[in-house]
Amino acid sequence: MTTQNPTSAKRITRARVALAVTVVLLAAVDLAVKTWAGGALADGHSVDLGPVQLRLGFNAGMAFSLGAHLPAGVVLGITGLIIGALAVFTSRATRTAPRSTQLALAVILAGAVANLIDRAPDGVVTDYLHTGWFPTFNLADVYITAGAITLVAVALTSGDRTE
């Protein structure tokens, strides 16, 4: 059994708390915007913002409506298991991963948690960002995508550079 340096343990605890706060705050922002969209756009009203239009939609499936024909409980269960695994991975990453990786994982987790919370009551996720050429999506989806892109960028720009 290995013992941890008390300073290191405090640093890891602070990092985990900071990541948890990040997840909660980002998820809260997404859920607040979804609540606003559900009220402001419910009558079919849309808002043109140039390249993006605010238009209310609902997704019973996962990414790109995959699994939309599955029972809501199955979709909730699958996403819940994935989120649980991601939360454990993110927590463990605070020991060794760079802060950019930790933050990217927290942003992905925030998006996933927000979509799960939104889906829980009625089996659908509220979407409101519409481009006309891409499926309608929401801020949580932006979090997930931005976090994934950041993880790829960090992976491509870090590591040993042996020449």
C-alpha positions as CSV (number, residue, x, y, z in Angstrom):
1,M,0.0,0.0,0.0
2,T,1.3,3.4,-0.9
3,T,0.8,6.5,1.1
4,Q,0.2,9.9,-0.5
5,N,2.0,13.1,0.3
6,P,-0.4,15.3,2.3
7,T,0.3,18.2,0.0
8,S,-0.4,16.1,-3.0
9,A,-3.7,14.7,-1.4
10,K,-4.8,18.3,-0.8
11,R,-4.0,19.3,-4.3
12,I,-6.0,16.4,-5.7
13,T,-8.9,17.2,-3.4
14,R,-8.9,20.8,-4.5
15,A,-8.7,19.8,-8.2
16,R,-11.7,17.4,-7.7
17,V,-13.7,20.0,-6.0
18,A,-12.9,22.6,-8.7
19,L,-13.9,20.1,-11.4
20,A,-17.2,19.2,-9.6
21,V,-18.0,22.9,-9.3
22,T,-17.3,23.4,-13.0
23,V,-19.6,20.5,-13.9
24,V,-22.4,21.8,-11.7
25,L,-22.1,25.4,-12.9
26,L,-22.0,24.5,-16.6
27,A,-24.8,22.0,-16.3
28,A,-26.9,24.6,-14.5
29,V,-26.3,27.1,-17.3
30,D,-27.4,24.6,-19.9
31,L,-30.5,23.6,-17.9
32,A,-31.5,27.3,-17.4
33,V,-31.2,28.0,-21.1
34,K,-33.3,24.8,-21.9
35,T,-35.9,26.1,-19.4
36,W,-35.9,29.5,-21.1
37,A,-36.1,27.9,-24.6
38,G,-39.0,25.6,-23.5
39,G,-41.0,28.6,-22.6
40,A,-40.0,31.2,-25.1
41,L,-40.0,29.0,-28.2
42,A,-42.9,26.7,-27.3
43,D,-45.4,28.3,-29.6
44,G,-43.3,27.6,-32.7
45,H,-41.6,31.0,-32.4
46,S,-38.0,31.0,-33.6
47,V,-35.2,33.6,-33.3
48,D,-32.8,34.2,-36.2
49,L,-29.3,34.8,-35.0
50,G,-27.6,34.6,-38.4
51,P,-25.9,31.3,-38.8
52,V,-27.9,29.8,-35.9
53,Q,-31.6,29.9,-35.3
54,L,-33.2,29.4,-31.9
55,R,-35.9,26.8,-32.6
56,L,-37.4,24.3,-30.1
57,G,-37.0,20.6,-30.8
58,F,-36.8,17.4,-28.8
59,N,-34.6,14.4,-29.1
60,A,-35.7,11.0,-27.7
61,G,-32.4,9.4,-28.7
62,M,-28.8,9.9,-27.9
63,A,-26.3,11.7,-30.2
64,F,-27.8,12.3,-33.6
65,S,-31.1,10.6,-32.4
66,L,-29.4,7.2,-32.1
67,G,-31.6,4.9,-30.1
68,A,-34.7,7.2,-30.5
69,H,-36.9,4.1,-30.8
70,L,-35.6,2.5,-27.6
71,P,-37.6,2.8,-24.4
72,A,-36.7,5.9,-22.4
73,G,-35.6,3.8,-19.5
74,V,-33.0,2.0,-21.7
75,V,-31.6,5.3,-23.0
76,L,-31.5,6.7,-19.4
77,G,-29.8,3.6,-18.2
78,I,-27.2,3.5,-20.9
79,T,-26.4,7.2,-20.6
80,G,-26.3,6.9,-16.8
81,L,-23.7,4.1,-17.0
82,I,-21.6,6.1,-19.4
83,I,-21.8,9.2,-17.2
84,G,-20.9,7.2,-14.1
85,A,-17.8,5.7,-15.8
86,L,-16.9,9.2,-17.1
87,A,-17.2,10.7,-13.6
88,V,-14.9,8.0,-12.2
89,F,-12.4,8.5,-15.0
90,T,-12.5,12.3,-14.6
91,S,-12.0,12.0,-10.8
92,R,-9.0,9.7,-11.2
93,A,-7.6,11.9,-13.9
94,T,-7.0,14.6,-11.3
95,R,-4.0,12.6,-10.1
96,T,-1.9,12.8,-13.2
97,A,-3.6,14.4,-16.2
98,P,-2.8,18.0,-17.2
99,R,-5.3,20.6,-16.2
100,S,-6.4,21.1,-19.8
101,T,-7.4,17.4,-19.9
102,Q,-9.1,17.6,-16.6
103,L,-11.1,20.7,-17.7
104,A,-12.0,19.1,-21.0
105,L,-13.3,16.0,-19.2
106,A,-15.3,18.2,-16.8
107,V,-16.9,20.1,-19.7
108,I,-17.9,16.8,-21.4
109,L,-19.3,15.5,-18.1
110,A,-21.3,18.7,-17.5
111,G,-22.9,18.4,-21.0
112,A,-23.7,14.7,-20.4
113,V,-25.1,15.3,-16.9
114,A,-27.2,18.3,-18.1
115,N,-28.7,16.2,-20.9
116,L,-29.4,13.3,-18.5
117,I,-31.2,15.6,-16.1
118,D,-33.2,17.1,-18.9
119,R,-34.1,13.7,-20.2
120,A,-35.1,12.1,-16.9
121,P,-38.7,13.5,-16.5
122,D,-40.1,12.8,-20.0
123,G,-37.5,10.8,-21.9
124,V,-36.5,13.6,-24.3
125,V,-33.7,16.2,-24.4
126,T,-34.6,19.8,-25.2
127,D,-32.8,21.1,-28.3
128,Y,-32.9,24.7,-29.5
129,L,-29.9,25.5,-31.7
130,H,-30.7,25.0,-35.3
131,T,-28.4,25.6,-38.3
132,G,-30.5,24.2,-41.1
133,W,-27.7,21.9,-42.2
134,F,-27.0,20.1,-39.0
135,P,-29.4,18.4,-36.5
136,T,-30.8,20.7,-33.9
137,F,-28.7,20.7,-30.7
138,N,-28.2,22.4,-27.4
139,L,-25.5,24.0,-25.2
140,A,-24.8,20.7,-23.5
141,D,-24.0,19.2,-26.9
142,V,-21.6,22.1,-27.5
143,Y,-19.9,21.3,-24.2
144,I,-19.5,17.6,-25.2
145,T,-18.2,18.5,-28.6
146,A,-15.8,21.2,-27.4
147,G,-14.5,19.0,-24.6
148,A,-13.9,16.2,-27.1
149,I,-12.1,18.5,-29.5
150,T,-10.0,19.8,-26.6
151,L,-9.0,16.2,-25.6
152,V,-7.9,15.5,-29.1
153,A,-5.9,18.7,-29.4
154,V,-4.2,18.1,-26.1
155,A,-3.4,14.5,-27.1
156,L,-1.9,15.7,-30.4
157,T,0.2,18.5,-28.9
158,S,1.5,16.7,-25.8
159,G,3.7,13.7,-25.2
160,D,7.2,12.8,-26.1
161,R,8.7,14.4,-29.2
162,T,11.7,12.3,-30.0
163,E,13.6,13.2,-33.2
